[in-house]
């Protein structure tokens, strides 16, 4: 793994990296957490990510509800509640 790291002016731990990745020139920036000694690991991690991107599993979506049956259920519930209200009002009189 060959690369050059150029420190940004006025930045303590930020570097511009130019690397050869499978015969292709790639450029990116890295920021170290504690010291310059982290640069090789950060470069290796980035190049590995480029060469072996993570596989993202497709999101399983639940089937959409049948709107006709949903409306019928809601209508049935409304009619049931309306009947109960009418019965309660009749009993109160």
N, C-alpha and C positions, 0 to 999 in steps of 0.2 A: 504494500500500500504506500504509494508515493504521493505526497502532497506538500504544498507550501502554506504556511500560516503567517499572515501579516496582521500584526496587532493594530487595532484602530487607535488613532490619536485620541487622547483624552478619555479613553475607555480602559479601565484597569484590566478586565478579563474578557474582552470581546475580540474575536479574531475573524478575519476573512480567509476562507480556505479555498484553495484551487487544487483540485485533485484529478487524477486520471482514474476513471472508473470504466473498466473493460474497453479501453481505447477511446473513451469519450471524456472530454474535459467537462468537469462539473465545478460550479462555484456555489458556495453557501457561507453563511456566518454561523459561528458557534459562540456561546457565552459560557464561560466556566463558572462553577459555583465557588471554588476556593482557590485554585491555583492553575498555572499554565500546564501543569503535569496532566491535567484532565483532557487536553486537546486530542491526543491520539485515540483515546476511548470514544470521545464525541465524534470524531471523524469516522472511526470504524462503525459506530452505531448508525450514523447517517448513511454511509455507503451500503451497509447491510439493509437498511430500510429501502433504499432505492432498488437494490437487487432482489430483495425478497419482501415485497410489500405484504402487509397483513391481509389475510382473507377476511372479508366482512360478510358475515352470514346474512342472508336476506331476512327481512322482517316478516314474520308471519302475521298476516292480517286476518282478523276474524271475519267471517262472511257477514255481509250486511243483512239486517233483518228484513223479513218480508213485510213491507209497509202495509199491505192490505190486511194481513193478519194482526199487525200491531194496532191499526186503526180500529179493527173490530173488537180487539181486547179492551182498548180504551173506551170505546162506545158502550160495551157491555158493563164495564166498571162504572161509568157515568150513570147509566140507567139503573144499576143496582143501588148506587148511593142516592139517587133521586128518589127511588122507591122507599128507601129507609128513612129519608128526611120526611117524606110525605106521611109515612106511618107514625113517626115520632110527633109530627105536628098534629095529626089526627088524635093521638092518644092524649096530647096535652090539652085538648079542648073539651 
